[in-house]
Amino acid sequence: MKVWFEHREKLAPDIWQYFFRPERPVDFTPGQYTSFHIAQPLADPRGQSRVFTLTSLPSDRLVSFVAKIPSPCTPYKQALHNLNTGDELRLDDAMGDLVLPKSADIPLVYVAGGIGMASFASMLKQLLATREERAIFLFYAMHSRSEQIFRELADSYPLALKTIAITPNHLTAQEIKDSTPPDALIYLSGSERFVEELRSGLERLGTPHEQIIFDYFDGYTEL
């Protein structure tokens, strides 16, 4: 599907949200991700595309995602950040398992590392739009409070618990396990190291692997 760049918004230092106009409504479930392909040649060893979680709702006029643009950055991210209004990209079909379960009775644990918080934005927006209350426990780890994104969104939803861990404080699997119901679905999103450390820790503490749903941001060592 073709999409055309509309604008970007700065959410935090080096963190931006990008908005695109699709040629037709995008079919996806809140929490899913897709690949965005830049057409012009890039001298990027990872190719012309990157995967991003959609932060918009299926009903929104524009589709959006969040990216961290450090300095220096990859050729892909440099091209992304230099897009002009009307520039064309290509969007793949959405996929991914970080979506809301059908049963509203299942407690949910959202664990975000850095911009991993973007994985939960669309789900929270959907719940607010439908006025559906679920038991959601949010754990959000970051290096600095200035990196926090979607603060107003998280504050708008009646969360069962919100825990912010800022370096040097370290979020642990034990803390998550001790603070949440034993039957909760645990969603992990962040860098590969962040996700794998917590996933392994939770499984060592006896959390069944089917209760852990995870996704990590490929190419990031830290978020």
Buried (B, 14 or more C-beta within 10 A) or exposed (E): BEBBBBEBEEBBEBBBBBBBBBEEEBEBBBBBBBBBBBEEEBEBEEEBBBBBBBBBBBEBEBBBBBBBBEEEBBBBBBBBEEBEEEBBBBBEEBEBEBBBEEEEEBBBBBBBBBBBBBBBBBBBBBBBEEEEEBBBBBBBBBEEEEBBBBBEBBEEBEBBEBBBBBEEEEBBBEBBBEEBEEEBBBBBBBBBBBBBBBBEBBBEEEBEEEBBBBBBBEEBEEB
